[in-house]
Amino acid sequence: MLTVAVQRLHNQYLLHSKMCTPGELMAKLVVVQGQDYAGGKWGMGLRLPKSTDLEVEAAIADKTIVRTWALRGTLHLVAEADIRWLLALVAPRIIAHNASMYRKLELDERTLARSNAALAKALRGGKQLNRTQLLASLEKSGISTQGLRAVHMLQRASLDALICQTITVRGNPTYIGFDQLKTRVKMRRSQALAELATRYFESRSPATLQDFVWWSGLSPADARAGLESIQSQLLEKSISGQSYWLSHIVRTRSTPSSAAYFLPAYDEYLFSYKDRSDSIEPRHVRTMTARNGFLSTVVVDGKVVGTWKRTLQKGAALIKTNLFDPPTPAMRRTLTVATERYGQFIGMPVILR
């Protein structure tokens, strides 16, 4: 029987993926973590065989995929077709959670309404402005953007479905108004809960209810309601005394794979689950973290075996790994294949160290 970790590789389209386009992939995954813009694009590229950074960037530029604060109030890449119903489902809880921070930053509802109106006006008529330009428009309207006020006003307008992001240029995200999006898809709350649960368990099983609660940011009651509404479409399986839910749609093959992956820091393979012990040994968890967040990880056979870091040099990229244990000859070969795939994606030679 395949391990939980390897089954997740299959169902997350990391192993034997037949996905062809970014839009097709996002229709399955719903979201991809997007705090790190380049890492989010690579997270999609890992699941799209032979894709390139330029192809994924093009899908964001043409608004097939957009970037916004979504699940748990963190930045995600989201299919344009899903953004309205998803925000309607998750935004109220995030806004309520932010209440104490709003008070601390002196962002009362009147001020947030003013900032929302100013941001929407600045992007009216199909305009695209970067973060620097948008914040300047707020200052011009007499609204201070000092400190954390800036990010919370941009986030609030995004949660209120007024603005969202497209491409990021040299670390400066580009914003557009929601009136530039084609989708008008809306759902009843019960329908949205069922939709989110369906697509989570189809693309990330085996997973527990607790995993779904953590990933979605929903209340435990709402997450349970979503799961119970689609329970007839799922299989419940006890693994090591824990209740896991699996989709009836089986993508796994009978034999495991020794494929290696250079995962971005916040990849869905790990961040779709509250309990990541199926993929990383508890003694190694601390090595995944750094002062400014999580490190990019090296995964072989579904297990995290180390971390990696990319450095751009003249005409090439250098990948330096920090493996937990000395690599075997077989692991070296799989890492070489993973290196070649990354080089194909970014369009330059990659040196592995």
Secondary structure as UniProt FT lines:
FT   HELIX           4..11
FT   TURN            12..13
FT   HELIX           22..29
FT   STRAND          31..33
FT   HELIX           37..45
FT   TURN            46..47
FT   TURN            49..50
FT   HELIX           53..61
FT   TURN            62..63
FT   STRAND          65..69
FT   HELIX           71..73
FT   STRAND          75..79
FT   TURN            80..82
FT   HELIX           83..97
FT   HELIX           99..104
FT   TURN            105..106
FT   HELIX           109..122
FT   TURN            123..126
FT   STRAND          129..130
FT   HELIX           131..140
FT   TURN            141..142
FT   TURN            146..148
FT   HELIX           149..159
FT   TURN            160..161
FT   STRAND          163..169
FT   TURN            170..171
FT   STRAND          172..177
FT   HELIX           178..180
FT   HELIX           189..204
FT   HELIX           209..216
FT   HELIX           220..229
FT   HELIX           231..233
FT   STRAND          234..239
FT   TURN            240..241
FT   STRAND          242..247
FT   STRAND          260..263
FT   TURN            265..266
FT   HELIX           268..271
FT   TURN            277..279
FT   HELIX           282..288
FT   STRAND          289..290
FT   TURN            291..292
FT   STRAND          293..294
FT   STRAND          296..300
FT   TURN            301..302
FT   STRAND          303..313
FT   TURN            314..315
FT   STRAND          316..323
FT   HELIX           329..346
FT   STRAND          350..352
//
